[in-house]
């Protein structure tokens, strides 16, 4: 919280503790996370077939390819960031 003098690490630990307590009291983990899963998947389906003209099988296949492309791009950007950070440490 702002104004509490909490460091970023302390705030992170406080938030992590709250999240873990919340999950500890959740009976059905699958049901709790399903909304996010559906929303994320819908994003890729909308990207590859916004008008829903493809068959469900083809839409799913293309959505999976779009998801994998997105994750690969994130990995590439993370690798670049790590390399730049390592290079900056050397300087």
N, C-alpha and C positions, 0 to 999 in steps of 0.2 A: 504494500500500500504506500502511496505517496505520503511523505511527511512522517513516516514511522522510523526512518533511518535504516530501513531494511535494505540489505544489499541485493543485487540481482540473484546471487546464489541462494540467499535465504528465502527470497520470494519464490524462487523456483522450487525449493524444497517444500515450502508451505503448500504450494499449488499441487505438487506431486503427491503429498500426503493426503490432501483433500480428494484428489482423483482416486487414489488407491482405496481410501475409506468408502468412497461412493461405489466403486466396483465391488468391494467386499460385501456390500449390502444388496447387491443386485442378484436376483434369483435367476433370471433368464438373460444371459449375456448376448445370445444371438438376437433375441428380440430387441434388446436395447440398442444394438449397433446396426440393425437392419436398415433403418431409415437412411443413415449415412451411406451405407453400401449401395442401396438403391439409387440414391441421389448421385453418387459418384459414377455409377454405371450409366445412368440416364444421360449424364454429360457426354459420354463418349458416343452413345447411340444418337444423340442429337447432332453431334459433330459429323457423323458419317451418313446419317439418314434423317435429316430434319423433317422431311415430308412423309416419312414412314412408307416409302414405296417398295423397299426391299423386303424379302421374306425374313421372318424372324431369325432363321438360321444364318442367313447372309449378314444381316444387321449385327448379330452377335459376333460373328467372325471378324467383321470389319471393326466393330467396337473394341474387341480384344486387341487387334493390331494397333488401333489408335491409342489404347491404354499403354501398351508396351512401348510405343514410340514416345509417349509422354514420359514414362518412367526412365527410358534410356536417355532422353534429353536432360532430365533432372540429374541423372548419374554423371553425364558429361559435364554439366555445369558445376557439380560438386567436385569433380576431379580437377577442373580448372581452378576452382577456388582454393583447393588444398595445395595445388602446385604453386599458385601465386603467394599463398601464405608461407610456404616453405622457402620460396625464393626471397621473400621479404625478410625472413629471419636470418638468412645468410648474409644479407646486405648490411 
